[in-house]
Amino acid sequence: MSADEDIDWAIIKNLVFGEGITETVFDRWLQPFQFYQDEPTALVQNGGGPCAVLAPVQAFILKKSLEDDIQNLKTLSSETVKSLLKNAICEILNLCRPPNRAITLARISSEVAAAWQDSLKGFSASKRMKCDTVDVDTLHTCLTLETFQTTTNLAKFLDDHEVLGNKYDIVCFLYSVILTRGPNRIIDERQDMEESLIDPVHGHGSQSLINLLITGHATQNVFDGTKDLCGMDLTGITQQADVGFLSYLECLRYLEVGENLKSPKVPIWLLGSETHITLIFSRDKRLVKPPSPREHATRIFKEMGQEESGFIPTSELSTLLAKLDLFAEEEYVSIMREKVDPDGLGVILLPVFLEEFFPEYSQGVPDTFSLYHYNGIRKTGSTGKYNKGEAVLLEGVQGRSDSNQMLQTLQTKWPSIAVDWTSPPSIN
């Protein structure tokens, strides 16, 4: 397949980088997939911006390691780590692939890849020039495209060819995602013709890009399902994600993260700050076990309540019971209305409802568990490693720390959590 066959590269370039991207921003996105020497499964981020791709890839590397029950990540061979990386790439591309569509892999031409390797070794100026002339407008002319009907064939190709290991790794992977999903489909899913996946001024990835890589859909929103905004349907996350997402911006009430992201299938969550994407994970699979009936009832009750008021109108009891698949015949509901609203105030409080219908408290998550935080960006301190923390859910304590962004973000998932970290973590 040629690099320009039936593909509008101008649309793809604008979709990814927008109009007027600076050379500095583009250069920050040019880096290979590489790992820290003393933490061989932790991806390195050399500069600001690519965390929107690196953190999701890191999440799927860790997902595979948890599924394979790898206990000691520090002792893995380079071949095993490469296999985990290739598996993450295959899994994300397959996640983004629509039904009956092939996976497309974009890789930099062997000539440009060789020129970059030679430039590292100080070889001829002519070869360095070949590498230096690749910019945001000419990148597509240096790509070779391969298509695959199965991830098995894609994985074999990655095993048989030196596709990774050059400074175009991230942008080639990003183009692979766009070509696999389809640029027009992504534009429709974003519901915004103007926004690019990468901010052309600051270089950070959009929420659409993050959602695309962890759910396969490029929606801008992180709430569950769809919402009506002045007659326009906005699409959020429509099903439980494999990998989760929590955001400091929820603490600032800029957005609402739904349960499909807060309660993923594996205990791995991306953490969004105002400027950066990091990640936490745990080996404790109880953190993602299905909610208990009481927890499920609490969630539905709160969804029916107004602005986290902690109550619903008494008239809504029948609807609530029906949503919870409980007995909801009108005669029974009338009796229960009097029990849960004995003073006739017209409202039902959550604790009263739970005590009546779900009196036995069964907490779905453990009281204590270990967390690990990953921050790939190169800077002083412990970032780039897996910083361990011991978490505890404090009974009867809820609230948010005003001075600790990490803790505030975690409390959007576990309101009563406190964590004792090996070293102070940063989500920035």
N, C-alpha and C positions, 0 to 999 in steps of 0.2 A: 504493500500500500504506500503510495507516494505521500510526501508531506503536505501536498496541497490538493489532494483529490477530494472534491465535494466538501471542502472545509472552508468556511469563511474565517480566516485567521484574524482579520480586523475585529470581528465580533468577539472572538475568544480573547484577544489581547485586551480589549476594553473591558470585557467581563472580569478578567483577572486583575488587571492593573489600573484600569480607569484611564482618564485623559490626563496628560501632563505629569506622569510619574517621573520623579527625578532620578538621575543616575545613581545618586547615593542610596535611595530607597531600593532600587533594583539590585544594586550590589549587595545590600544586606541580605537579600533573599538567595544569593548565590553561595551556597555552602553544601558540602556533602553530608550524608548521614554518617556521623562518626560518634564514637563512644568514649567516655572517660576511661582512662587506663586503670584507675583503681576502683571503678564501678562499671564493669564491662557491658552492662545492659542499659546504662543511663546515657541517653543521647545528649550531645553537646549542642548548645546554641551559642553561636559566635557573636551575634548582634541582635538588636531589637527588631522584632517583626515576625520571623518564621515560627514563633511559638505556636501560632494557630495551626500549623501543620505538624510541627515536632511533637507537641503534647498529645494530640490524637494518635499519632504513630506510636509514641511511647506507651500510651494506654493499651493499644492492641498488642504490643510486645509483652507487657505485663499480663494482659489477659491470657495469652497463650502460656506464659510461665506458670500462672495460677492453675490453669486447666491441666497442665502436665505435672502439677504438684512439684515444681522445682523449688527446693528449699533454700539452697545457697546460691544466690545470683552472682556472688563474687568469684566463684570458682569455675564458671562456665568457659569453655574454650571459645576461641574466636569463630570457629565454624558453627558452633551451636548458636552463638549470638547472631551471626549472619542469617542462620536459618530462621530465628525468631523475627528478625527484621523483614525478611522476604515473606514470611507468613503474614505479618501485619500488613504489608503492602497488598498482598493478594486478598486478604479479608476485607480491607477497606474498599478496594476496587470492586470486589464482588458485591459489597453492601450498596455501593453507588450505582451498580448496573441495573437498568430497568429490565423488565421481563423481555425475553427474546432479543436481547441486544448483546453484542459481543463486548468483551473487555478490550480496551485499547491501551497499549503501553507506549508512551512516548519516551524515547531515550535520545540523548545527545549523540551526534554522529561520532564515529570512532576517530575521525580526523581531529575534531575539536577536543575530544576527551584526551587524545594523545598529546595534543598541543598543550593542554593544561598541565598534564603530568610532566611534560618536558620543561614547562615554565617553572615548575617547582624545583626542578633540578638545575636551573640556570642555563638551559640549553639555548639554542639559537634565537636571536631576536625575531626572525621571520615567523617561527612557530609561536612565540609569545604574542606576536601581532595578530595571528590567526585567532587566537583565543580572545584577545582583547577586543576584537571587532564585533563580538557577539553582544548585542544589546537587546533591549526589550522589543525593538522593532524588527530585528533580524533573527531572533531566537528561533522562530518557527522554521526558518530556512535551514537550520542546522539539526532538525529533529528527524529521526527515523521512527516510523510508526509500525507496530506489530499488533495484530488482533488475535484474540483467543476466545474460544467458545466455552472453555472450562478453566477453573482455577488450577486444576491439575496440570494442564498444558502450560499455563502461565508460570507456575512454580518451576516446572522443568526447564523452561526457557531461562528463568532467572538463575537457575543452578548451572546451566550450560554456558551462559554468556556473562561477561564482565560488564553488567549494566550499571551497577552502583560503584561509588567510590570516587566521584568527581564533584566539582563545585556546582554542577547543574542538577544534582540529585533532587533537591526539593522542588525546584520549578518544573522539572520533568515529571515528577510524581504528581504535582498539582495539575499540569496539563493533561496527564493521563486520566485523572479524576474527571476533569471537564469533558474530555472527549468520550469517556465511558458513559457518563451521565447524560451528556448532550447539552451544549450551551443554551439552546432555546428552552429546554426543560428547566434548567437551573434558573434562567431569567424569569420564567413563569412562576416557579416555586418561591422565589424571593419576593415577588409582588412589588418589585421596585426596579424600574428600568435604569435608574440613575446610579444606584450604588454598585461599586465594584467590590470584588471579594477581598481585595487588598487596598487599603487607603493609599492613594497616590502621594499624599503629602507626608503622612506620619509613618506609613509602612506597616501598620498593624492589620491583622486579619479581621474580617467582619464576623458577626455572629452567624451569618448565613454560611460562611466557610466552615466554621467550627461544627455547626449542625450537620452540614453535608458530610463531613468526615466521620462523625460518630453515629449518625442515624441514616445516612444515605439520602437525605432530603435537605434542600437548601433553604428552608424557611428561615425568616429572620427572627421568629418568635420562639420562646422557650416554655410557654404555658402549655397545658394539655389541650388537645382537641382543637376546636375552632371557636372563635368569638366574633360576635357581631359588633362592629364599630360603625355607628351611624349608617347602617344599611350595607356595609361592606364586610364580607366574611374574611377574617384573618386566620390563617392556618398556623397552628403550633405543632407540637410533637404528638403524633396520633397514636403511638404505641410505645410500650416499654422499651427503652434503649438498652443495648448491651453494656455500654459505658455511660456513666452518669455525668452530670454537670451541676455545679453550684456556683453562685455568683455573688461577689461583694456588692454588685449593683442592686441586688434584691434588698440588701440592708438599707440602701439609699432610696428604695421604693421606685427605682427606674424601670424595673421589670419584675415579673413573677415567674419563678421556675416551677414547673409542674411536677407531679409525682412520676411521670414517665422518665424524667431525667434525674430526679432526686432519688428514686428507688430503682436503680438499674438491675440488670441480671447478674452482673459481677461486681464485687466491691471495689470499684475504681471510679473516681470522679475527677473530671477536670475542674479546676478552680479558676474562675475569671475575676480578675481585678479590673481597675480602671485602665490599666496599661499592659497587662501581661496575662499569660495563661500558664498555670502550673498544674500540679496533679497530686492527689492523695490516693493511696490504696491500702488495703488490708488483706491479710490472709484468712481472716475470720469470715467464713461464708454465711454465718448467722446474720450478718449485717444486711444481707439481701434476701433473706428468707421471706416468703409471702407474709403479709400482715395478718395479725390475729383478727378474729371477728370484731373484737372491741376496737382495734386500731382502724379497721375498715369502716366501722360505724362512725368513728370520730371524724375520719376524713370526709365522709358523705355529709355528716351533720354540718361541718364547717363550710363545705361547699354551698350548702343551702342557706347558711347564715349570711348576714350582711356585714361585710368589711370586718371579719374576724370578731364579731360582736360577742360570740359565745352563746348565742341563743337563736331560736327560730320561733316564728309565730305558732301558737298552738294549732291554728288551722292547717299547718303544714305537716302535722304528725302523720296523717294517713299517707301522704306522698313519701315521707321519709321511711316509713315502715315498708312500703312497697318497693322502694329502691334497695332496701336491705333484705328483700325476699322474706320478710316477716309477715305474720298473719295481720291482715289489714281490713277485715270486715268492719263495716261502719259501727255496728253495735259494740264490738270490742274496742274500737278506736275511741268511741265516746267515753267508755269506762276509763280507758288509759289516759285520756286528756285530763280527767279530774285528778288522777293519781299524780301525773307529772306537773300539773299546774293547779295545786290544791287551793291557792288563794285567788284563782280566777284572774290573774294578771294578763293573760293573753300571750304569754311567752313560755317557752320551755328552755331551761338552762341545760347546757351540755352535761355537767356532772350529774344532774338529776336524771337525765335521760339514760346515761350510761349505767347508773346505779340500778335503775329499774329493769333495763333490758339486757345489760351485759355486766352483771354484778361481779363476776369472777375476773379479776385482773390478770392478764397474761401478757407480759411484755415480750414483743417479738424480737428485740435485740438484746444482746448481753449488756450487763452493767459496766463491764470493763473490756477493753480490747486495744490492740496495738494498731497504730496508723503509721504510714510512711509517706513522707512528703518529698516530691521531686520538683526541683527548679533547675532547668537545664542551662540557663544563661550563665556565661562565664563572668564571674565577679568574685570579689573577696568573700571569705566566709565559707560556709558549708554547702552553698548551692551547687547544683549539678550532681549531688549525691542523693541517697535515700535517707533523709533525716527521720529518725524514729521518734515516735511520740506515744506515750501511754495515756489512753483516753479513759475517762470515767463519766458516766451519766449520773449527775447528782440528783437525788430524790427530792422532789418538791421545789427545785430551783430552776427558774427560767429567766431569760433576759439576755441582753447583749452587751458585750464589753464595748465601751465607747472608744477605747484606745488600741484595740487589737483587731486588725482587719482579718487576720487568719481565723481567730476565734469567732468573730462576728459571722464570717462566711460559713463556718462549720455549724454554727447555731441555727442557720436556716434549715439545716437537715436534722440536727439533734439539739433542740433548744436548751437542754440542760447540760451540754457537754463541757468538760474542762480537759485540757491536754497538757501533760508534762513532756516537753520536747527535749531531746538530747542537746540541741542547740536552737536558738531562736529562729524560727522559720520566717520566710517572707514570701508573700504572694505577688510581690512586685519585682 
